[in-house]
Amino acid sequence: MEQKIKALAAEDASGVEKQRNWVRDHYDSESLHLYETLEGKLGLIDTILKEKWIEPNETWKLQSLGITFGDALAQKMGLDWVAVEDEYGCDPALHDRGTTIVMFPLTTISKRVERGEVVDVHELFENACQTIGRLRAELPKPNLTH
């Protein structure tokens, strides 16, 4: 089955928002606005991991960090949340509008933590941004000559 990219259904969007809120709610009400910044998102993920507030077997919470990581990528790189359906099911993903570039941040952090790796959130983020930039540069350019 080929991948199908579609808008997030209301139920999927609600699930993503629930995971986003779980991370964002680590801020107290006076600091909640920090989530709107790149560093606020990445710094919060980093703190949650370094302080070991999540166990390696808490997949939903780890994947919630992946949603926040995805929010940071979307903010920096201009990506959109979508649903991607394939033979394995339907998952939230990031899509680079007008291209075939799709990323799956949901498990970016969880799979590393579950393997026992130490996650450098900022390095992981920079690498992801560089990968997106490289993929964009490799895309065929439209032929504008007639």
Secondary structure as UniProt FT lines:
FT   STRAND          4..6
FT   HELIX           10..24
FT   TURN            25..26
FT   TURN            29..31
FT   HELIX           32..36
FT   HELIX           38..50
FT   TURN            51..52
FT   TURN            56..57
FT   HELIX           59..77
FT   STRAND          80..86
FT   TURN            87..88
FT   STRAND          89..95
FT   TURN            97..98
FT   STRAND          102..103
FT   HELIX           105..107
FT   TURN            108..109
FT   HELIX           110..114
FT   TURN            115..116
FT   HELIX           121..138
//
